[in-house]
Every structure is written in C-alpha cells, then in structure tokens.
Amino acid sequence: MTAPLLSVESISKHFGGFAALSEVSVTVAPGERLGIIGPNGSGKTTLINCICGFLRSDGGSIRFDNKNISRFAPHQRTRLGIARSFQIPRPFSSMSVAENIAVPLEYVVHRRSLHKADVNGEARELLAQMGLAGKADTNAGALTQVHLRKLELARALATRPRLLILDEVMAGLAAAEVDEMLDIVLSVSQRGVAIIMIEHIMRAIMRFSERVVCLDAGRIVAEAPPLAIIQDPMVRRIYLGA
C-alpha cells in the first residue's frame, strides 16, 4: 500500500474549556480527493488550521510525507508542499492580479534560485489556467466574487503544492460558477495534487470527492465514499436532515 501523504493522528484542540477537536485522525493519500462536511462549529476549519500550522494542536501529531510537522510554522509547511485557500479572500488589494500571484512565486518557489525567473510570465500562465488571463493587470480590489475565488485558488497553486486545502472555495457563487470552479479544481487533481475540500454545497462534494469525512462537535462521526456518506444515519441526522 502507498504510504499516506498526510497523516493526522489523534489531534485535539481546546479553546479554554471548549473542545474544538477531540482525538481526530485522518489520512490523505497522494493525489487523493477528500471532502470534509459537517455543521457549522463542527471543527472543520480548526482541523485545517492545525494541518496548515495556523493553530497548534494540544495533542496528537501531524505527519506530511512521513515527516513530523506538528511544530512547524505555517511558512515551513507551505515550503514543504501544503497550500490552502481561505473562506474570505483577502488579496493585496492595491496590487494587480498578476502581482498577487508573483508574491508566492517569489517567496516560495524561486526564493533560493540563483537564476532570474520569469515570474511575471509564470503568473500570467497560472492566471490563464484559472480563466483570469484578461484580468492580469486589473487591480485585485476591483474583482467580482467569482474572480476573487479564482485568484485565491491561483495564489495557493502558485506555491506548487503537493497537498491543496480548500476552505469553502465555492461559497457565495451561482450554480454555473460552482460548476466552473469544480472543473478547475478537478483539473488540478488530474495533475496529481492531493486535495482536501471543505464545502457545504453537497452536489460539489459529491462530484469532487473520492472519500468524505463528516465532523460533528470536534469528532469524526462518519467516513465513507460519497454515495455511502449521504445514506449514513448519523450524517443524515446531524447534517443533511431526514
């Protein structure tokens, strides 16, 4: 069997007396597409914040490519190959769209290069993949919601991740825009990038996921392929409704 790319082992996270995560364990194989669902407050974002290093877990361990990264800072994890998007895109609003992509390219990809890289060319190529070629010179603060979501995804991809974590990347989008984003995300997966996607839009989860984990009150209550997860009695009771 192939060793997991990511292995989260029995991690917990408390905020005062509140247990946001309790003994959560999950693995992600190289190239796998994992969906995470659950009601608001179930611990989904806390889990990915612990994986990315924005929060430090109170117990357990996180291993990436068989290396214990539990104490690594966020930028160290990014340079190892973990990238994420955020629920609320916050681009550098005073910079152009292409300049927003140049920042992670220079900081992560080319930071130790002895040769001058065509960062602008790389940024524009990535934007073309997102359908944003015509917006490269536009001020990022002037983008529409769907274009902001694409820029957020492009900034994460600019770090050349092996594991991409998407936190409600389709929130607030119209149905056609959701389909467009799904096509982009699935094309990223076809390049061999493992992806964790948190999403409340169930048709997106069903189309995207090879496996789905459901969280509730900081614990994993179900884990199964998409068609099985929506039939799980616990998932239907706490999340989908009877």
SVG drawing of the C-alpha trace seen along z (x, -y; Angstrom):
<svg xmlns="http://www.w3.org/2000/svg" viewBox="-37 -50 60 52">
<polyline fill="none" stroke="black" stroke-width="0.4" points="0.0,0.0 1.1,-3.5 2.1,-5.5 -0.2,-8.4 1.0,-11.9 -0.7,-13.4 -1.4,-11.6 -3.2,-13.3 -3.1,-11.2 -5.4,-11.8 -5.1,-15.6 -7.1,-17.7 -7.6,-21.4 -9.2,-23.3 -10.1,-27.0 -10.5,-27.4 -12.9,-24.8 -14.3,-24.2 -13.0,-21.1 -12.9,-22.2 -11.3,-18.9 -11.2,-15.7 -8.8,-12.8 -9.3,-13.4 -7.4,-11.1 -7.4,-11.3 -5.1,-10.4 -4.8,-11.6 -3.1,-9.5 -1.0,-11.1 -3.3,-12.5 -6.5,-11.8 -9.6,-14.0 -11.0,-14.2 -14.2,-16.0 -15.0,-17.3 -18.5,-18.1 -20.3,-18.9 -22.5,-21.5 -21.1,-25.0 -18.9,-24.8 -18.1,-21.1 -14.3,-21.7 -13.7,-21.7 -11.8,-24.9 -10.0,-24.3 -8.8,-21.0 -7.3,-22.5 -5.8,-25.4 -4.0,-22.8 -2.8,-21.0 -1.5,-24.2 0.1,-25.5 -2.1,-28.5 -3.1,-26.7 -1.0,-24.4 -2.8,-21.3 -2.9,-20.4 -2.2,-16.7 -1.5,-14.2 0.7,-14.6 0.7,-15.7 2.9,-14.0 3.5,-15.1 5.5,-12.9 6.5,-10.9 7.9,-13.9 6.5,-15.1 5.4,-18.7 3.5,-19.3 5.8,-22.1 6.4,-23.6 5.4,-27.2 2.9,-27.9 5.6,-29.1 7.7,-26.0 4.7,-23.8 4.0,-25.8 7.5,-25.3 7.2,-21.5 4.1,-21.5 1.0,-22.3 -1.1,-25.2 -4.6,-26.4 -7.3,-28.9 -9.3,-30.9 -13.1,-31.3 -12.8,-35.0 -10.3,-36.0 -8.0,-38.8 -5.8,-39.7 -3.3,-42.5 -6.0,-45.0 -3.6,-47.7 -1.7,-45.3 -2.6,-43.9 -3.9,-40.4 -0.6,-39.2 1.4,-40.9 -0.7,-38.9 0.5,-35.7 4.1,-36.9 4.3,-37.2 4.1,-33.4 6.1,-32.6 9.0,-34.7 8.6,-33.8 8.1,-30.1 9.1,-28.8 12.1,-31.0 13.4,-32.2 16.7,-30.3 17.1,-30.4 20.4,-31.7 18.9,-32.5 16.4,-35.2 13.0,-33.7 10.3,-34.9 7.9,-35.4 5.5,-37.6 5.3,-35.0 4.6,-32.2 2.0,-34.3 0.1,-35.0 0.3,-31.4 -1.3,-30.3 -4.0,-33.0 -4.8,-31.7 -5.5,-28.3 -7.9,-30.0 -9.7,-31.8 -8.2,-35.1 -5.8,-36.0 -7.8,-39.1 -7.7,-40.3 -3.9,-40.1 -3.3,-43.8 -6.6,-44.6 -6.4,-45.9 -7.2,-43.0 -9.6,-45.2 -11.9,-45.6 -12.6,-41.9 -16.0,-40.2 -16.7,-37.5 -16.1,-34.6 -12.8,-36.2 -11.7,-36.7 -12.3,-33.0 -10.2,-32.1 -7.4,-34.5 -7.4,-32.9 -7.1,-29.4 -4.4,-30.7 -2.3,-32.2 -2.4,-28.8 -1.4,-26.9 1.5,-29.4 3.3,-27.7 3.3,-24.4 1.6,-22.3 1.5,-18.6 -1.5,-19.0 -4.0,-21.7 -6.6,-22.6 -9.7,-24.4 -11.9,-26.1 -15.4,-26.8 -13.8,-27.9 -17.3,-28.0 -19.2,-29.9 -21.4,-32.6 -21.2,-31.5 -24.0,-30.9 -24.7,-27.4 -22.8,-27.9 -19.9,-29.4 -19.8,-26.4 -19.5,-24.1 -16.8,-26.3 -14.8,-26.2 -15.3,-22.4 -13.9,-22.0 -10.8,-23.9 -10.3,-22.0 -10.7,-18.7 -8.1,-19.7 -5.7,-20.4 -6.4,-17.0 -5.6,-15.4 -2.0,-16.8 -1.5,-14.6 -2.2,-17.2 -3.9,-15.8 -6.9,-18.0 -8.9,-18.4 -12.1,-20.4 -14.4,-21.7 -17.7,-22.6 -21.4,-23.0 -22.6,-22.6 -23.4,-18.8 -23.5,-18.4 -20.0,-19.8 -18.8,-17.4 -20.5,-14.5 -18.9,-15.3 -15.5,-16.1 -14.8,-13.6 -13.4,-10.1 -13.9,-9.9 -15.9,-12.1 -15.3,-12.7 -18.1,-14.1 -17.3,-16.1 -19.6,-16.9 -18.7,-18.6 -15.0,-18.1 -15.2,-14.4 -15.3,-12.3 -18.7,-10.7 -18.6,-9.1 -16.2,-8.4 -17.2,-6.8 -17.3,-7.3 -19.8,-10.0 -22.8,-7.7 -22.4,-5.9 -21.9,-9.0 -25.3,-10.5 -27.0,-7.3 -25.3,-7.2 -28.0,-7.7 -25.7,-9.9 -24.8,-12.2 -28.5,-12.5 -29.5,-13.3 -26.8,-15.9 -26.2,-17.4 -28.4,-16.5 -31.7,-16.1 -34.1,-13.2"/>
</svg>
